[in-house]
Amino acid sequence: MSKLARWISHHQVLIFYFLVFSISWPAMIMLFFVLQQNSALQALFGLIAAFSPALVALLISAISRPSPKTAGTPIRWIAFAGAWLFTWAVLLLHTWRVRGVTPELQIIIPVGLVAVLPAWLVSCAYSRIPGVRELFKTLLHPRGHILWYLAAILTVPSIQIIGAGITVLAGGEVSFEVSDMSIPAAFIFIVLTFLHGFLVSGGINEETGWRGFVLPRLQARFPVIVAVAIVWFFWALWHVPYDLGTGTPMGAILQNRILFNFVWAILFTWVYNRTGGSLLAPAIFHPAMNTFGDALPQTDAASALFLILTLAIILRERMWKKLAEDNPAVHE
């Protein structure tokens, strides 16, 4: 290992954040403030920004643990081909059924190219490079009980439905995005939005970096709550150009990034640690949060329930303590 590689290996978290922000912030600035009239370049810079956490984590993992390499096998190409075709289909269906754009040739081909990126990341579960394989293997070979993955999917919609019920019983009114859809249409909308999020918008593209790479390295040094706070701060900060570029009101930005991003950081860490450091758990929870957070009613009652749940998890999991060194959710 060269001196540079050794230095990177000893400063993985620092290098991760430096590279992610150096890549993603300029890309988001180009996307939102420079290239408004060029949709092709907007799409390119959007991909660069969105996938920067996963790609930087992959790069540092490969540099830090490059050997011993395993022999190449056909299974990685099989995994890539299956993931590529699945992702391509999901993105096309999302374009058609959610965004309302009929997939024509000039859309089908670029979408197929975009699908290469998440498919390649999924196939990294079978990478020859041990550092990369370790980072991605729990996408396809998850650890922990299936109940934690159900919690990752169902926590947000359950609380929002309960919150909506409390609001109605108290005499309030609720509204939500899929209220005007038929049940089959709403189901298709939610499934496609969730799968799109898992593949390219918050799932494996983000969580590979925030929870899959950074969190276990911080948990090796700090109590869980401190590791969560560090991840939360930079995760929230990472979204600033996006929030400003989409015209989100400053009050909403502060409430979302300071308060609710911390709530989500606790919840994502909860399922990550409970599954023994399985990347699949937060990669499911993140798009579930985005999907149901928009599709189902957002009420003050639900917000209060999320805060209560977060406090209960902090106390129940004793997050002020460090995890044991041999915990699989810890990475030296």
N, C-alpha and C positions, 0 to 999 in steps of 0.2 A: 504494500500500500504506500503510495507517495505521501510526501509531507502534507500536500494540500488535502488529500483524501483523509488522512488522519485528523487534520484540523477540522474538516467538515464533520467527521464522525464524532468528535468531541464537542461540537457546538451545533448539534442537529436542529434543535428548536430555534435557536437564534438565526441560523441560515435559512430555515424554513420560512420564518416570518419575513425576513429581509427579501427573499426571492419572490414570495407570493405577492407582497405589496409592490415590489418593483415591477412586476409583470402585470398584475391585475388593475391597479389604480390607473396607470397610463392607458390600458386597454379600455377601461370603463369611461375615462375622460374622452377618448376618441369616439367611443360608441355613442355617448349621450350629448357631447358638446361640440364635436367637430364634424362627424360624418352623418348628419341628419338626412342628407339627400342621397346617400349611397347605401342601399339596403344590403348589398352583398358584403361590403366591408364591415358594416354594422354587425352582420351575422358572424363574421370571422372574429372580430374583436370581442364580441359577446362570448363566443366559445372559449377564446383565450382566457378571458377573465373568469368565466364560470368554472373551467377545469383547472385553473392554476393551482388550487390546493392539492388536488389529486396528483397532478403531474410533478409538482415540486416534491411532494412526499415520495413519489416513486423514484425520482432522481436521487434524492438523498439516501433513500433506502438502498438503492443499487450501489452507490458509492461507498456507503458505510459497511455493507456486508456483501461484497461481490462474489465471494467464493465460500465453499466449493460448489461449483456449478454442477447441476445434475445433467444427465443425458436428455437430449430432446426426445419428446414423445408426440405421437399424433393427437393426444387428448387436448393439448392446448389449441391446436387448429380446429378441432371439432367444437371446443367450447367457444372459440372466437366466431366460427361460422354460425353456430346456433344463436349466440348473443347478438350478432350483427343482424341476422334476418329478423329476429324478434324485435330488436330496437328499431329497425327500419319500419317494420309494420306498425309499431306503436306510434312512432313519430308521424307517419302518414295518416293514421287514423285520428290522431290528435289534431293534426292540421285540418282534417276534413270535418270531424264531428264536434270538436271543441272550438276551433278558431273559425270554422265556417268557410274554409278555402278549399276548393275542389283540387285534388292532387293531379296536376298535369305534368307533362314531361319535364318542364323547366323547374318543377318543384321536386319530382320524384328522384331525380339524379342527385341534386345537392343534399337532399335528406338522406340518401343512401351513403353519401360521403360523411355526413355528420355522424351517422350511426356507427361508423368505424371506431370513433374515439371511445365511447362507453363500452363497446364490445371488446376492444383491446384491453381496457382496464379490467373487465370481468375475467378475461382469459389470463390475466397476470396471476391469477390464483394457481396457475400451472407454470409459472415462469421458471426458467433454469437458474435464475439468480436468487439465492436464498433470501436476501433482504426484501426483494420485491415479492417473492412468493409468500413470505411471512406476513407482509402488509395486507395482501389481498385474499389470502386463502380462506378466511372466514366469510367471505361473500358467498362462496359455493359450498363451503364445509363449516357451517355455523356451529358455534358451541352453545351450551346452555339449554334450558327447558323451553319447549315451544310456547309455554304460557307467557314468557317474556316478550316473544315476538308478537303474540296477540295483544299484549299490553302496549307494545310500540304502535300497533295499528289502531287500537280501540280506545286508548286513553283520551285523546282529544275529542273524538265524536261523542263519547259517552258523557264527558263533562259538559260539552256544549249543549247536548240534548237535555241533560238534567238542569243546566242553567236556564235553558229556554222554558222548561216546565215550571221552574220556580218563578220566572218572570211572568208567565201567563197566569199562574195561580195568584200572584200578587197584584194582578190587574193590569199588567203591562202588555205591550205588543212586541212581537218579534217578526223579523223578516229575514229571508236568506236567499242565496243566489239561485238555488234549484227549486224554489217554491212553485214556480210557474211551469215546471217540466213534469211530464208524466214520469211514473216510477221507472219504467225501462230507460227512458232518456236520461233521467237523473243518475241512474246506476252506471250507464255508459260514460256519462260525463265525469263522474267521480273516479271510476276505474282508470280511464284514460289520463285524467289529470294526475292521479297518483303515480301511474307508471311513467309518465313523462317526467314528473318530478324525481322519481327514483333514479332514472337513467341520465338526465341531463340538467336538472334544476334543483339542486339541494341535496340529492341523495348521494350516490357514489362520487359525484364530482366534487362535492364539498366535504362530506363526512369522512372520506378517506384521509383528508388532511387534518381537520379539526379534532375529531375523536379517534380516528384510526391511527394517526401518526403522532400528533402533538400530545394528546391527553395521556396516553400510557407513559410517555417519557417524563412528563411533569409529575405524574403520580408516583414515579420512582423517587422523586426528590421532596415532594411536598404533601401535606394533607390533602385529601380529596377536594375539600371546599376551596383551597387555595389554587389547586390545579384547575378547577372549574372556573374560578374567577379570572385566571390568566387567559384561558381559552375564550371565555365570554368576552373579555375586553377587546381582544384582537379580532374575534369573529364579528362583533358589532361594528368595530371601526372599519373593517373590510367593506362593509355595506354602504359606507357614507357616500361615495360617488354615485352608487346606484340610487340611493334614497333621494339625493339632490337632483339627479338626472331625470327621475320619474316624477319630480314635482311634488313629492310627499310633504305635507305641512310639517313645519319644524316641531310643533307640539307632538304630532304623531310619531315622528322620528325618535324624539327623546323618550317617549313612553315605551315605544316598541323596543328600541335598542338597549335602553338602560334597564327597564323593568322586565319586559317579557322575554327578551333574549336571555336574560339571566335565568328566568324560569325554565325556558327550553334547555339551556345548558345543563341545568340540574337534572331535568328529566332524561335528556339524551345520555348523560353520564350514568344515571341510574340503570338504564337498560343495558348500557355498554358493560358496566361492571358486573351486573347480575348475570350476564351471559358469558362471563369470563373473558371479556375483551373481544367480543364478536362484532366486527365491523357491520355486519348485516343489520344488527338491531338499531343503531342510530340512523343507518342509511334508509331504514323503513320509517322510523319515527319522524324524521325531518320532512319528507314529502307528505306523510299523513297529517302532520301539523299544518303544512301549507295548504293542502287540499281541503281538509275539513274546516280549517280556520276560515277559509273563504266561502265554502259551500253551505255551512250550517250557521245558525244564528250566533252572533257575537253579542253577549249580554254582560252586564255588570255582575250578575250572579255567577256566570261561568268564570269570569276573571277572578272573582273572590275564591271560587273553588280551586282554580289553578294555584293560587297563592297558598291556600291551606294545604293542598297536596304537596307543594314544593317544600313547605316548612316541615310537614310530616315526614317526607323522605329524608331531608337533612338530618332530622332527629333519629329516625329509624335506622338509617344507614351509618350514623355517627360520622358524618362527613368531615368533622373536624380532626379526624384521625387519619394517619397514613394507612394505605393498604399494605398487607404483608409482602415482603420481597418476592415470595414465590407465587403471588397472585398472578394469573395469566393476563390480567388487565394492566399489569405493570411492565414497562419495558426499560431496561437499563440503557 
